Amino acid sequence: MNIDLSKKIWITSDTHYGHANLTKGETSWENSEQCRDFSTVEEMNDAIVDGINSHVMPNDVLFHDGDWSFGGADKVLEFRRKIKCKTVHLVKGNHDRHIKSGGKHSGGFASVNDYLKVDYGGTGFVLSHYPMKSWHHSYYGVWMLFGHCHGNLRNHIPTWMLKQLMEQERWGDLEALANDQQVDGIYPHGFSMDVGIDTHPEFRPYSFEEISAYMDTVKESGMERWRDRL
């Protein structure tokens, strides 16, 4: 899919509109530690809609990487009607069984896919609800933008990076990475990124510029090369 550079694009995932168990105030889960800090599902829904509509303009393009809503086909349409953006492309997640590529429950999306490669002004990125170790044209600089993990994906340290850190005797960094901590200048997931709404500090979609700046930082670290993760 090619997107004209005249369009501003945004990417998000895992909004889970209508999912009461994700709110601390209404969850029935025993462990609410990773639930969203909202008293009610209505409060969460309003924050999701406001976070999108206050940044994504009607003529922009929004890519959603799955788990759009929770609670049936009616919630799909309810959420879509509240979003002002005219062009929303959905990559289906595990909670999107009500959404089809056409017909009654298409949800008003510009497209519905299980996997999508996008070209935007010479930059390519792949959208998949689930993270991948390798993806189409990853060795040519295409990014992998995923969801599903809500910011909790464990560190995956490739062997070449492990060897390099051991040769440099960076034992403290290795211990931190083994405990799923972040280490400045080291990017265990390479040129891939969890774009879920929970990972954005402002609880909203990422702009293309924000993602591009992150990928530039990964490249400038010197720890990553496109062909290292074939």
Stockholm file with secondary structure:
# STOCKHOLM 1.0

chainA/1-230         MNIDLSKKIWITSDTHYGHANLTKGETSWENSEQCRDFSTVEEMNDAIVDGINSHVMPNDVLFHDGDWSFGGADKVLEFRRKIKCKTVHLVKGNHDRHIKSGGKHSGGFASVNDYLKVDYGGTGFVLSHYPMKSWHHSYYGVWMLFGHCHGNLRNHIPTWMLKQLMEQERWGDLEALANDQQVDGIYPHGFSMDVGIDTHPEFRPYSFEEISAYMDTVKESGMERWRDRL
#=GR chainA/1-230 SS CEECTTSCEEEECCCCBTCGGGBTTTCCCSCCTTSBSCSSHHHHHHHHHHHHHTTSCTTSEEEECSCCBSSSHHHHHHHHHHCCCSEEEEECCTTCTTCCSSSTTCTTCSEEESSEEEEETTEEEEEESSCCSSCTTGGGTCEEEECSSTTCCCCCCCHHHHHHHHHTTCHHHHHHHHTTCCBTTBCTTCSEEECCGGGSTTSSCEEHHHHHHHHHHHHHTSSCCGGGGC
#=GC SS_cons         CEECTTSCEEEECCCCBTCGGGBTTTCCCSCCTTSBSCSSHHHHHHHHHHHHHTTSCTTSEEEECSCCBSSSHHHHHHHHHHCCCSEEEEECCTTCTTCCSSSTTCTTCSEEESSEEEEETTEEEEEESSCCSSCTTGGGTCEEEECSSTTCCCCCCCHHHHHHHHHTTCHHHHHHHHTTCCBTTBCTTCSEEECCGGGSTTSSCEEHHHHHHHHHHHHHTSSCCGGGGC
//
